[in-house]
């Protein structure tokens, strides 16, 4: 079986009406890993998997559009364990920085946490996960998952970064934030990428499939797609809630 990527939420920093911010379900025949848990993600997640079948959560960084549904997910795990519908606690693998934010994760006997940094390697559901630092307003990690010879990379939130570029080299599927059109990039534009920059990274780093995400809700996505494709030199995908990609 291949890895399966399900888009649970793809906007930022706030959801479109009826949508959700960052959340992705990465699945193999061995289980399910949730990457980030933003606004509206739990509602969408539970359309596709039962609480008992969520094996782990990865948190790239501690901004609300990536974490705000974690307390809600904790409630779901707690209720299902109390009603004997889930046996094990849920482990959240979260960026260890800022330390204050890591310490404030809503933990109890039903949810536990493990710290992540760029040196972490962990195998979950048969997938080997590694991480890299990005350039953002607070510490953030990009995520790589390798499974049966295929490699998925998610940028997290980031501005232009040599470390992120090297991390994405040769990825079979690169899910990359594209928060803005390049013409809208201003002096205060820090810690995010434009669709043009994403296309350039994909081309330089020989990415096989490139998909834009973390999209400002009011944008015309066809413009982001066109700008990225001009730089990439071929088709670029745009994430939409409910999409499923086989990797």
N, C-alpha and C positions, 0 to 999 in steps of 0.2 A: 504494500500500500504506500502511496505517496503521502506527503504532508498535505493537509487541507487547511487553507486559510479562509476564514469567514469574517467578513467585515461587519462588525457590530455597531461601530460608530466611527465617523471619519471627519467630522468638522472640528473647528477650534477657532477661538478659545471658548465658544459657547455653541450650543446646538441649534440647528435649524428647527423650525416647528415640526414636532413629531419625530425628530431625529435624535442623535446622540453624538457626544464628543468621543474622544479616542478610546477604542476598545477593539481588540482582535482576538479571535479564537483560533489557535493553532492546534490541529488535531492529527493524530495517527491512530492506527488500530490499537495502540497501547494506551491511549487516553487523550485528555484535553488540557491545554494550558491557555489561560487567559492572559493576554498582554495588555496592560493598562485597563483602568476601570473608571472611565469618565461618566459624565452626566447622561443618564438614560441607558447605560450599557447593560445593567443587570436585567432590566425588562426585556431587552432584545436577546440577551444571552439565554434566558430561560425559555425562549421560544424554540431553542434548538438542543439544549442539553438539560438534564436534570441536575439538581444541586449535588446529588451524590456522585455525579460523573465529572465534576470539576476537580482536576487533580492538583493544580497549582496556579498561582497568580504571579506574574512578573510586573513590577512597577518601575518604569524607566526614570521617573522623577516625580517630585511631590507638588506639582501644580494641580489645581483643582480640576481642570478639564481632563486630567489623567487619573484622578484618584477619588473624586467626590462620591462615587457609588460604593467605595469599599466598606463603609459602615453599614450600608444596606445589604451588601453581600454577606457581611458578618452575621446580620440578623437571619438571613436565609439559612446559612450553615447552622447556626445555633438552633433554630426551630426544627430543622430536619434531623439534627442529632438528638434533640430531646424527644422527638417522635419516632426515633429508631429508623429513620429513613436514610441516614448517612452514618457511617461508623467513624471515620477518621477525621481529626481536625484538618482544616485547610491551611496550607503553608503559603504565605506571601513572601516572595523573594523581591525585596525592595531596595532601591538605591539607599545606601547607608548615609548619604549626605543630602541635605543638611542633617546633622545628627539629631537636632531638635525635632524635625519632622519625622524621622524614622522612629524616634522614641514615642511619638504621639500617635502612631498607628493604633487602631482600635483592637487591641489584642485581649484575648481571654483564653479559657481552656478550649474554645472552639476554633480559634484562629491563632496561628503562630507566625512569627516572622524570622526570616534569614536575611542578613545584610548582603548587598551586592556592590561590587566595584568592578573596575576594568580588568582586574586579575581573576575574577571569579570564573570557574568552569563548573557547570552542573548538568547532569543528564536527567531529563524529565520526559516520561512517556516515550523513551527511546531516542529522543532528540538531544543532541549535544549543544548546549547553550553557552555562548561566550559573549563578551560585552566590550564596548569601547566608549571612551569619554567623548562627549560632543561639546559644542560651543553654545551655551544657553545662559539665561539669566540666573539659573541655579544649576547645581550639578545634575547632569542628565546622562543617561547611557543609551547607546545604540545596542541593538540585540541581534545576534546571529543564532540561527538554529540549523543544525546539519542532521540529515536523516537519509539513509540509504543513498548516499552519493549526491544529494541535492542540498542546496544551501539557500535559506531564506534570511534576508537582512531587513530590519526595520530601523529607520534612522533615529527614532525618538524625535525630540525637538532639537534643532541645531541650525546654526549659521554655517557659513563656509568653514570647512575643517579638513585639514590634511589627514588627521587621524580617522575621521569618518570616511573620507574617500578611500583610504587604504583598506579599511574594514569592509567596504562594499565591493572591493575588487572581485570581478568575475561572478558575482552573485547570480544564482538562477532566477531569483525574484527579489527585487529591491523595492520595498515599500517605503517611500520617502516623503517627508513633509514638504509641502509646497504652499506656504501660507499666503503668498502674494504674487501678483504679476510684477515683472521686473520694473515696469514704469512707475509702480507705486512704492518702490523702495526708497526710503528717506533716511536722513541722518540718524534717526532714532530706531532704525530697523536693525535690531540686535537679536541674535539667537534664533533666527528663522531663515528659511531659504525661499527664493523665488522659483517659479516654474522653469524659467530659463536656466537658472543655476543647477536645478535638479537634472535637467536634460544634459547639461554639460558634464556633470559628474558621471551620469550614466554612460555617456559616450567615452569619456576618458578612462573609465574603470571597467569597460567591456561588460557591462551588466546585460544579462540576457533578456529579462523582462523588467520593465520599469513601470511603477504604479504610483500616482500622486495621491497624497492623503493630507490630513490636518488642514482642511480647506476652509477659508473664511466663508461663512454661510451665504453671504450676499453675492459672491462672485458668480459670473457666468463660467461654468466649468469648461465649456468648449474653448474659451480663450486661454485658460491655463493649459489645456491639452495641446492646443496649437502651438503655443510658445515653447512648451517642453519638447514637442516633436520636432520643431525647427532646429533646436539645439542637439537633440538626440540623434536625429537623422532617420528615424523610423517610428513606428507606432508606439505611443505611450498610453497606458491604461490610466483611468481615473477611478478611485475607490468610490463606491456607493454602498450605503447600508444594505445588507442582505446579499451582496455579491459573495460568491464562493470561488476560490482559485485553487486548482490542483498544482502542486509543486513537485 
